[in-house]
Amino acid sequence: MHDNRNERINQISEDTLVIGVDIAKCVHYACAVDERGREVKKSFSFRQSRQGFETFYATILKVMESHQKKNVVVGFEPTGHYWMNLSSYLTDRGIRFVLVNPLHVKQTKELDDNLQSKNDPKDARVIAKMIPQGYYSIPRDMTPIEAELRHGSAFRARLKKQGASTQNRIKRWIDLYFPEFISVYKSIGMNASTVLSSYPLPEDLVREDPEKLLENLRNLGGKHFSVKNLTKLLDVAATSIGYQESPEMARAEIQILLTQMKLLEEQLVSIEKQLVTLAKQMTDFDLFLSVPGIGENTVVEILSEIGAFSHYKSPRQILKLAGLTLVTNSSGKKEGNKRLSKRGRKRLRSLIYKAIFPILHAIPAFRSLYDYYSEHREHPVAKKEALLILCRKLIQVLHGLSKRGETFNEERMVADISFFGNQEAA
C-alpha cells in the first residue's frame, strides 16, 4: 500500500502542474499548485459547457507557460455524473486526470485553514494539495464491453427500482380501494393484473356471476382462473370496505400503473438479454458460471462491477474494492475487535453476500466451511460473520479461476484449504 502511494508521489515531478477541480452541476472551481502543494494560481471558476471547458484549457496552458511546467495533472472528486463530461474533454486534449476520494477531502479540509467551513474555492484548493501527497487514484481504462456492462447494469438497477416503486403504488391503490383483494390474490401476478385491469373496483365485480366472470377473464387472455377463487373474490367484493369516492380516476390510475408495471417488466427482460450477450464475450463469464449456485445474472452483475479479474494482481484488491477488508482499532494493550471496513462499492458487497446463499446449498465444501466457522470452531463466530467470511472466500475462488483460466473444481478448492486437510488428519 505504501509502495503504491510512493509511486503516485513520484509521478508528480518538478515540471508538473497540479490542478484541483471542485465539480458541480453548473459551475466548477479550479485551483493550481506546484509539486510541493504551493499555490501558483488562486481558485477560479468555469462553467459546465463547451465554452467553459475551452476557457479552462486555455488557463491551464497559460499557467504552464508562465511557470515553465511541461506536464499537467487534473484531479477531482467523482461527484455524481457531472465529472464525466470534463474527464472526456480532458482525455480528448491529452490531459491526464486522476480521482480523489470525497471522504478524504472531507476529513482533510480543516488542515487547510483550521476551520470547519466548506465552499467550492476551498474544496478545489484542498483537492489540489492532496494530489502531490499521493492521495489520489488513477481510473482504470475500461474495455468497450466493460463500459457497456457497467452502464447497462446501472440502468437495470434503476429499472428494478422503478418496478418495485410501481408495485408499491399498486399495493397502495389496492389497500385504499379494494383491501380484500389480497385475501384472494397474494401477489400482483398475471391473474391479479387481468382482474384489476378489467374489474378494478368492488362495484365492477358484484354485477357479475362466477361463470360469466370466468368466461370474460379467459377471453381477455387470463389463464388458470378457477370458479372457486372467483366466487371468493365476488363474496369479498360484496362486503368490501374500499374507498368509494372518485371511482373514474381510481380506474384510470390502476390502468396506468398496470401498464407501467408491464412495460418495465418487458424492458427489464430485454436489457438482461443484452447484458448476458455482452458478458458472454468475456473470458471470465463461462469460468464463473461453472460455479454451482451462480446464475447468469449474478455473473453479469459481478463483471459489470469489477470488470475482468485479470486486471487485479491479488484478490485483496477486489476485497478492498467491495469494502470487505477487515479493520481493527487497537492501541497499546487494547486489542480491538475486527470488523468490515465497508469502504467500497455497496452494490458489489450486497451482490456477493446474496450470491453466497444458493452456493451454500449447491457446494458441500462451502457448507462445511460455514458450519465450521459458525458452530464447530473453538471460538465460533456469529452466523452473519461466517457468511461474510465465505464472501471473502468466494472472491478468492473467482480470482483463482480467472487467473488459472480453469472452471470450478470442488476437489481442487478442498485441497487448497488447510481446514479440510486438518480434518482428514484428525
C-alpha positions in Angstrom: 0.0 0.0 0.0 2.7 2.5 1.0 4.8 1.5 -2.0 1.8 2.3 -4.3 1.5 5.7 -2.6 5.2 6.4 -3.0 4.8 5.6 -6.7 2.0 8.0 -7.0 4.0 10.7 -5.3 6.9 10.1 -7.6 4.7 10.7 -10.6 4.3 14.4 -9.6 7.7 15.8 -10.6 9.1 19.4 -10.6 7.8 20.1 -14.0 4.3 19.0 -13.2 1.4 21.4 -12.7 -1.4 20.1 -10.5 -5.0 21.3 -10.9 -7.6 20.5 -8.4 -11.2 20.9 -9.5 -14.4 21.0 -7.3 -17.1 19.5 -9.5 -20.6 21.0 -9.5 -23.7 20.8 -11.8 -23.2 24.2 -13.5 -20.1 26.0 -12.3 -16.8 24.3 -11.4 -13.9 25.8 -9.4 -10.3 25.0 -10.0 -7.0 25.8 -8.2 -3.4 25.3 -9.5 -0.5 24.2 -7.3 3.1 23.0 -7.9 4.7 19.7 -7.0 5.0 20.8 -3.3 1.4 22.0 -3.0 2.2 25.7 -3.2 -0.5 27.7 -4.9 0.5 29.1 -8.3 -3.0 30.3 -9.2 -5.9 31.0 -6.8 -9.2 29.3 -7.3 -11.1 30.4 -10.4 -14.4 29.2 -11.9 -15.5 27.9 -15.2 -18.9 26.7 -16.5 -20.1 23.2 -17.4 -20.2 24.0 -21.1 -18.0 23.8 -24.3 -17.0 27.5 -23.8 -16.3 26.9 -20.1 -14.1 23.9 -20.9 -12.2 25.8 -23.5 -11.6 28.7 -21.1 -10.3 26.1 -18.5 -8.0 24.6 -21.1 -6.6 28.0 -22.1 -6.0 28.8 -18.5 -4.1 25.6 -17.9 -1.8 26.3 -20.9 -1.2 29.9 -19.7 -0.3 28.8 -16.2 2.0 26.1 -17.6 3.8 28.6 -19.7 4.2 31.2 -17.0 5.6 28.7 -14.5 7.6 26.6 -17.0 5.7 23.4 -16.5 5.8 20.6 -19.1 3.2 18.3 -17.6 -0.2 18.7 -16.0 -2.4 16.5 -13.8 -6.0 17.4 -13.2 -7.7 15.9 -10.1 -11.3 16.0 -8.9 -13.9 14.0 -6.9 -16.1 11.6 -8.9 -19.2 13.6 -7.9 -22.3 12.0 -9.4 -22.2 12.0 -13.2 -21.1 15.7 -13.6 -17.4 14.8 -13.7 -17.7 12.5 -16.8 -18.1 15.4 -19.3 -15.0 17.1 -18.1 -13.0 13.8 -18.0 -14.0 13.1 -21.6 -12.9 16.6 -22.7 -9.6 16.3 -20.9 -8.9 12.9 -22.5 -9.6 14.3 -25.9 -7.0 17.0 -25.2 -4.4 14.5 -24.0 -4.6 15.8 -20.4 -4.2 13.2 -17.6 -6.8 13.2 -14.9 -7.0 11.5 -11.5 -9.7 10.9 -8.9 -9.7 12.0 -5.3 -11.8 10.2 -2.6 -14.6 12.6 -1.4 -14.2 11.1 2.1 -10.5 12.1 2.2 -11.4 15.6 1.1 -14.0 15.9 3.8 -11.5 14.7 6.5 -8.6 16.9 5.4 -10.4 20.2 4.7 -9.6 21.6 8.2 -5.9 21.2 7.6 -6.1 24.0 5.1 -7.2 26.8 7.4 -8.2 25.1 10.7 -11.8 25.9 10.1 -14.9 23.7 9.5 -16.0 26.0 6.7 -16.8 24.5 3.3 -17.0 26.3 0.0 -16.2 25.5 -3.6 -12.9 27.5 -3.9 -11.6 25.9 -0.7 -12.5 22.4 -1.8 -10.7 22.9 -5.1 -7.6 24.1 -3.2 -7.8 21.1 -0.8 -8.1 18.6 -3.7 -5.1 20.2 -5.5 -2.9 20.0 -2.4 -3.8 16.3 -1.8 -2.6 15.1 -5.2 1.2 15.9 -4.7 0.9 13.8 -1.4 -0.2 10.8 -3.4 -3.8 10.8 -2.1 -5.4 10.0 -5.4 -6.3 7.1 -7.6 -5.8 6.6 -11.3 -9.0 5.5 -13.1 -8.6 2.2 -15.0 -9.4 2.3 -18.7 -12.3 0.0 -19.3 -12.7 -2.0 -22.4 -15.8 -1.2 -24.6 -17.6 -4.3 -23.3 -16.8 -3.5 -19.7 -18.1 0.1 -20.2 -21.3 -1.3 -21.8 -21.8 -3.7 -18.9 -21.2 -1.0 -16.3 -23.7 1.3 -17.9 -26.3 -1.4 -18.6 -26.1 -2.8 -15.1 -26.7 0.6 -13.5 -29.7 1.1 -15.9 -31.0 -2.4 -15.0 -30.8 -1.5 -11.3 -32.8 1.7 -11.9 -35.4 -0.3 -13.9 -35.8 -2.7 -11.0 -36.1 0.2 -8.5 -38.8 1.8 -10.7 -40.6 -1.6 -11.0 -40.6 -2.0 -7.2 -41.9 1.5 -6.8 -44.7 0.9 -9.2 -45.7 -2.4 -7.5 -45.8 -0.5 -4.1 -48.1 2.1 -5.7 -50.4 -0.7 -6.9 -50.5 -2.2 -3.5 -51.3 1.2 -2.0 -54.2 1.5 -4.5 -55.5 -1.9 -3.5 -55.3 -1.1 0.2 -57.4 2.0 -0.5 -60.0 0.9 -3.0 -60.2 -2.9 -2.6 -58.3 -4.0 0.6 -60.0 -7.5 0.5 -58.4 -8.3 -2.9 -55.2 -9.6 -1.3 -57.1 -12.3 0.6 -57.7 -13.9 -2.9 -54.6 -12.9 -4.8 -51.5 -12.7 -2.6 -49.3 -11.1 -5.2 -49.7 -9.0 -8.4 -49.2 -11.7 -10.9 -50.8 -12.3 -14.3 -54.2 -13.3 -13.0 -54.4 -10.4 -10.5 -53.4 -7.9 -13.2 -56.1 -9.3 -15.5 -58.7 -8.9 -12.9 -57.6 -5.4 -11.8 -57.4 -4.1 -15.4 -61.0 -5.2 -16.3 -62.7 -5.1 -12.9 -60.7 -2.8 -10.7 -63.3 -1.8 -8.1 -65.6 -4.0 -6.0 -68.7 -2.4 -7.6 -67.4 -3.7 -11.0 -67.4 -7.2 -9.7 -70.7 -7.5 -7.8 -72.6 -7.2 -11.1 -71.1 -10.5 -12.5 -71.8 -14.1 -11.7 -68.8 -16.5 -11.3 -69.4 -18.4 -14.6 -69.7 -15.2 -16.6 -66.8 -13.6 -14.9 -64.6 -16.7 -15.7 -65.5 -16.6 -19.3 -64.8 -12.9 -19.7 -61.4 -13.2 -18.0 -60.3 -16.1 -20.1 -61.4 -14.2 -23.2 -59.1 -11.4 -22.0 -56.1 -13.8 -22.0 -56.2 -14.8 -18.4 -55.1 -18.3 -17.5 -55.5 -20.7 -14.6 -58.6 -19.0 -13.2 -60.9 -21.1 -11.0 -64.5 -20.7 -10.2 -63.7 -21.2 -6.5 -61.3 -18.2 -6.4 -63.6 -16.0 -8.4 -66.6 -16.9 -6.2 -64.5 -15.9 -3.1 -63.5 -12.7 -4.9 -67.2 -11.9 -5.6 -68.0 -12.6 -1.9 -65.4 -10.2 -0.5 -66.3 -7.6 -3.2 -69.9 -7.6 -1.9 -68.8 -6.7 1.6 -65.8 -4.5 0.7 -64.8 -1.5 2.8 -63.0 0.1 0.0 -62.9 3.8 -0.6 -65.8 4.8 -2.9 -65.1 8.4 -3.9 -63.6 9.4 -7.3 -64.2 5.9 -9.0 -63.3 7.2 -12.5 -59.9 8.5 -11.5 -59.3 5.3 -9.5 -59.9 3.2 -12.6 -57.7 5.4 -14.7 -54.9 5.3 -12.0 -54.8 1.5 -11.7 -54.9 1.1 -15.5 -51.8 3.4 -15.9 -50.0 1.7 -13.0 -50.6 -1.8 -14.5 -49.4 -0.6 -17.9 -46.3 0.9 -16.4 -45.5 -2.3 -14.5 -45.9 -4.5 -17.6 -43.7 -2.2 -19.6 -41.0 -2.1 -17.0 -41.0 -5.9 -16.8 -40.6 -6.2 -20.6 -37.8 -3.6 -20.6 -36.1 -5.5 -17.8 -36.2 -8.8 -19.7 -34.8 -7.0 -22.8 -31.9 -5.3 -21.0 -31.0 -8.5 -19.2 -30.7 -10.4 -22.5 -28.5 -7.7 -23.9 -26.2 -7.8 -20.8 -25.9 -11.6 -21.0 -25.0 -11.3 -24.7 -22.3 -8.8 -23.9 -20.9 -10.7 -20.8 -20.6 -13.9 -22.8 -17.8 -12.2 -24.8 -15.6 -12.0 -21.7 -13.5 -15.0 -20.8 -14.5 -14.9 -17.2 -18.2 -15.4 -17.9 -18.0 -19.2 -18.6 -15.5 -19.7 -15.8 -17.6 -18.1 -13.2 -20.8 -19.7 -14.5 -19.1 -23.1 -13.7 -19.5 -22.4 -10.0 -22.7 -24.2 -8.8 -25.3 -21.8 -7.5 -24.2 -18.8 -9.6 -26.6 -17.8 -12.4 -26.1 -15.7 -15.5 -27.5 -12.5 -14.0 -25.2 -12.8 -11.0 -22.1 -13.3 -13.2 -23.2 -10.3 -15.3 -23.5 -8.1 -12.2 -20.1 -9.2 -10.8 -18.4 -8.5 -14.2 -20.1 -5.1 -14.5 -19.0 -4.1 -11.1 -15.4 -5.4 -11.2 -14.6 -5.9 -14.9 -12.2 -8.6 -16.0 -10.5 -10.2 -12.9 -7.2 -10.2 -14.8 -6.9 -6.5 -14.1 -6.2 -7.4 -10.4 -3.0 -9.0 -9.3 -4.4 -10.1 -5.9 -7.9 -10.9 -4.6 -7.1 -8.5 -1.8 -7.6 -5.6 -4.3 -11.1 -6.9 -5.1 -11.9 -7.3 -1.4 -10.9 -3.7 -0.8 -13.0 -2.6 -3.8 -16.0 -4.3 -2.3 -15.4 -3.0 1.2 -14.8 -6.5 2.6 -11.4 -5.8 4.1 -11.1 -6.2 7.9 -10.2 -3.3 10.1 -9.5 -3.0 13.9 -8.9 -0.3 16.4 -6.0 -1.2 18.7 -3.9 0.9 21.0 -1.3 -0.2 23.5 -2.5 -3.2 25.3 -6.0 -2.9 24.0 -6.8 -5.2 21.1 -10.0 -4.1 19.2 -12.4 -6.4 17.5 -12.2 -6.9 13.8 -15.0 -5.6 11.6 -15.6 -4.8 7.9 -14.4 -1.5 6.6 -17.4 -1.1 4.3 -15.3 1.4 2.4 -16.1 0.3 -1.1 -18.8 -0.4 -3.6 -22.0 -1.1 -1.7 -23.7 -2.8 -4.7 -20.8 -5.2 -5.1 -20.8 -6.1 -1.5 -24.5 -6.8 -1.5 -24.3 -8.8 -4.6 -21.5 -11.1 -3.2 -23.5 -11.5 0.0 -26.7 -12.6 -1.8 -24.7 -14.9 -4.1 -23.5 -16.9 -1.1 -26.9 -18.3 -0.1 -27.5 -20.5 -3.2 -23.8 -21.5 -3.2 -24.2 -22.9 0.4 -26.9 -25.3 -0.9 -25.1 -26.2 -4.1 -21.5 -26.7 -2.9 -20.9 -29.0 0.1 -17.5 -27.6 0.7 -18.9 -24.1 1.3 -21.5 -25.6 3.6 -18.8 -27.4 5.6 -16.8 -24.1 6.0 -19.9 -22.3 7.1 -20.7 -25.0 9.8 -17.1 -24.9 10.9 -16.9 -21.1 11.4 -20.4 -20.8 13.0 -20.5 -24.0 15.2 -17.6 -26.3 15.3 -14.6 -24.0 15.8 -13.2 -23.4 19.3 -14.4 -19.8 19.1 -17.4 -19.9 16.7 -18.5 -16.6 15.2 -22.0 -15.3 14.5 -23.8 -16.8 11.5 -23.7 -13.5 9.6 -19.9 -13.2 10.3 -19.5 -16.7 8.9 -21.4 -15.7 5.7 -19.1 -12.7 5.3 -16.0 -15.0 5.7 -17.5 -17.1 2.8 -18.0 -13.9 0.8 -14.3 -13.3 1.0 -13.6 -16.9 0.1 -15.9 -16.7 -3.0 -13.9 -13.7 -4.3 -10.7 -15.6 -3.8 -12.1 -18.6 -5.7 -13.3 -16.4 -8.6 -10.0 -14.7 -8.8 -8.2 -18.1 -8.9 -10.5 -19.3 -11.7 -9.8 -16.2 -13.7 -6.0 -16.3 -13.1 -5.7 -20.0 -14.0 -8.3 -20.0 -16.7 -9.9 -23.1 -15.3 -13.5 -24.0 -14.5 -14.6 -24.6 -10.9 -13.4 -27.8 -9.3 -14.6 -28.5 -5.8 -11.9 -31.1 -5.1 -9.2 -28.5 -6.1 -10.8 -26.0 -3.7 -10.9 -28.5 -0.9 -7.2 -29.3 -1.5 -6.2 -25.6 -1.3 -7.9 -25.0 2.1 -5.9 -26.1 5.2 -9.1 -26.6 7.2 -10.1 -29.7 5.2 -6.6 -31.1 5.4 -6.6 -30.8 9.2 -10.0 -32.6 9.3 -8.6 -35.5 7.3 -5.5 -35.7 9.5 -7.8 -35.8 12.6 
